[in-house]
Each structure stands twice: as C-alpha cells, then as structure tokens.
Amino acid sequence: ALEVARFLEGHPKVDRVSYPGLESFPQRDLARRQMIDFDGSFAPSNMVYFVVRGGGKAASKLVNHCARHAYTITLAVSLGQIRTLIEKPTGMTHSALPPAVQRTGHLSPGGVRLSVGIEDAGDIIHDLREALKSC
C-alpha cells in the first residue's frame, strides 16, 4: 500500500493522500505507536484515502473507469478481501449522510477509498495511472 500511496501523492491529479505509512501523514507518530503487528513492527495497513482534483465528478470518473477497465481493481464497498477494492465514500458507503455530516467526518466529494490487495503494486499503479487519465 505504501508504494501505491507514494504514487498517488506524487500525481498531479491528486490533491491529498491519507495513509499512515506516508511521512506526510499528520498523525504519523501516533500511527507508529498504535499500528504495530505481533512482533512490534510498524504495520500501517492497506487502506488509502485520496482526494482527486476536480471534485465529485472527477472521482466518479476515476471509480467508474476502474469498474470498467481495471485489471487489478474492483469497485466494491467491502473491506475484507485480498483483492484491491475501490469506492467513492460520499456516493456509496456514506451516501445517506448529509453533506455537512460528511464534511465533519473529513470526507470530500472528490474522495476515493482504496483497499490495497495482494496484487503486484506496479499493476495496481498502472490501473490507477490509466484511471486518473479519465478525470
């Protein structure tokens, strides 16, 4: 997930990336203390949240492109898979919440949640690069 998050952080069509493994993560010190595996090593998980430039329409284009064309990324709201899943929280899992409540929870209309699976990071990055061209 770290390699994918770094790719997204450096992409010109991405405004912000939230992933505990990145140096830029605001609560990195807290994450390093709390997100540890059984032997005490830092384990920042596989969940990446990022905001696409262009807002909700751009994020929808990205997610829809992945749904139609991506080899490694599946459009789904489940988090318990070994494959890479993508969703747009404001239009899917959190769509019943009013926009003001979504903002309180730091959800952006351009936000995308990516649960990185066991596929090769280079393949996931390839699919994301192609999807980002669509928005």
Secondary structure, 3 states (H helix, E strand, C coil): CHHHHHHHHCCCCEEEEECCCCCCCCCHHHHHHHCECCCCCECCCCEEEEEECCHHHHHHHHHHHHHHHCCCEEECCCCCCCCEEEECHHHCCCCCCCHHHHHHCCCCCCEEEEECCCCCHHHHHHHHHHHHHCC
